[in-house]
């Protein structure tokens, strides 16, 4: 029995150690494209060298804002389902770069401020924030009792703490389904292509293209607008951080599909606007760009929230004008520099 | 807490085991007390308020048991206490499992429109710990249970490996084990065997059952829109999911108890290999069948016998072969018991139909056994013997499959829709695109297989059937070590092997344990938790 138990224990421990180490070293080979996109944004921040406008936000930003069309100092750090939590830690990292941005632009959908549903599955799982950063966020989640971000409680929050700890440290059980989701080699190729695109476009990445979509925006699901306590905390923390660095902050709401407008709750829309105005009143360096929300035809959308190529071209032309009109520091946007 | 959660595997189990043996080394009662504490923590993990419910139920039943025992010589008083005890337990079950559902149903039908009934979450394991204690009370009244002290009683009811989904224990088989000094001394053999059985059980849950779950869930979500093959595959997936989920849980319980030097009765003995429904019930959820036989079937059968005796009718086995005798002595108690077993699962009409279906199956099976043709075994060739077994197996599995549709479907209409799909009267279309092309090619060759995205499911279904039909079950793999208190009924498997405490098995189980751990991230609940 002794040899059986020793073999079992040693083999199991060694196997787990091997799988865990291999998994951490080869994430690009088997994780989905979201991982490559986040890694691309991370590299963009690490290599930040030309001061200008740094843009943070959700997937509508990642898809819609084309830094190369706006100017040389512009980078797009938008990520899937991003909220102020992700922005805060990315901006904190950006502040450690050789140069600081001249201005920061934030953009989140109302839905993601209420339901930060990508936090565990993308941000923590794909390592956009480090283990220590995840621990800090968890402390705040538990302190503020944020039900939107508590995925399991158990006595003494042990379940939640263990989940956060293991997920942020790349515990292989949370990744194993990715290993057989595609044929070997497929994901590596796709991920390397995505990384290349991010580097080339300075962060812009198209979603699968479609010639129009009448799908409803996620904001239409909201019946009330109550910002998640942790999101509110990190939003304010982000503004405080940038205030300390004396960097002006701008907020812009990405265009919405005309098909969604009749389904939007006017009360939600007003509460969203009031929330942002409240923050702007508290912080003189925080500005809301107008128009507050542009409505675009459904034909230039790829899906419920993301613009297609035609839409992106149109949007960036108009967006450059908005930036210039508001006098956002960082240059003359949209005017080609030779 | 879930057996398949990382918290349980990484912290709870090693911690509780280590402290148990450390305390057991010094003080037996301290180890018992520790087991009770960790069992309560295990139970109240998600909802600390459940602690009060469990504690209340234990105190109530222990008091009843104590009073019954004190008044055994005054049968009237002890009977009244027993009745009160039973009413208390059944009332608790009725409140949580049926009352609000029934009131909701009345509300839907337009009655009591002005009342708001609120809601109650079904407490985990309520049926299991209530059944265990009802058994204890009845046996105490019958003089078959001896009170051994409050701590032992609490441990018997709460011992975490069986607390939430069984096996349903009989105090006679467990209490003596808790009374033994050796139970509190570490035994590497039992720890090794327990870990091995646990690894097998966890594999059944996370590698097979959880992989089949998405397909089964999908099938029962849109029951009217399924292609015939899709419907069959989906229902088969569910049958295997339910079996591997519950059998996996029961084996984990068996393994866990063994790590603490306690032997449990088995709950499953390859039921999906059964060649008759009677056999199926003796191999599926064995401890429930045993419980129902002991506390429902036998008393009713006895009452019928007495009634017949008073009427001057015959009671011999041979009298069951007359129509009247069969209906009264066999069919009536069977229908009563199995319908109640169905209704035990919940308040829905589908559980009643499930019970009715199975009682019908069992009666037909008994009737065939008694009145059907009896071929002389010696005259059958090997092929015919195989064929005879194969069709019996097929018929049994088909009968179980149909009952499981009713069991799993949300409504009877859903169940009927799915049965319609299975006979090709559904509205399911094949998918377009590349999948559609493959399907049309197959169609051209006369193979109407819908090429849907369930390749993984088909592989898992195949693996599941290999496990069921070809490989030995856990009781057989650990036969030499006596995996459980239950005698094995199933015939030797096609490929037979025995667990050995050697390096090769250590290596193989380490690999299986690693795969188990890699698959546990989903933390999926066990299906029988809802009952």
Interface residues (C-beta under 8 A of the other chain):
Chain A: X1 X2 X3 X4 X5 X6 X7 X8 X9 X10 X11 X12 X15 X16 X19 X152 X153 X154 X155 X158 X159 X162 X163 X166 X171 X172 X173 X174 X176
Chain B: X1 X5 X6 X7 X10 X11 X41 X44 X45 X46 X48 X188 X189 X191 X192 X195 X500 X501 X502 X503 X505 X506 X507 X509 X510 X511 X513 X514 X517 X518 X519 X520 X521 X523
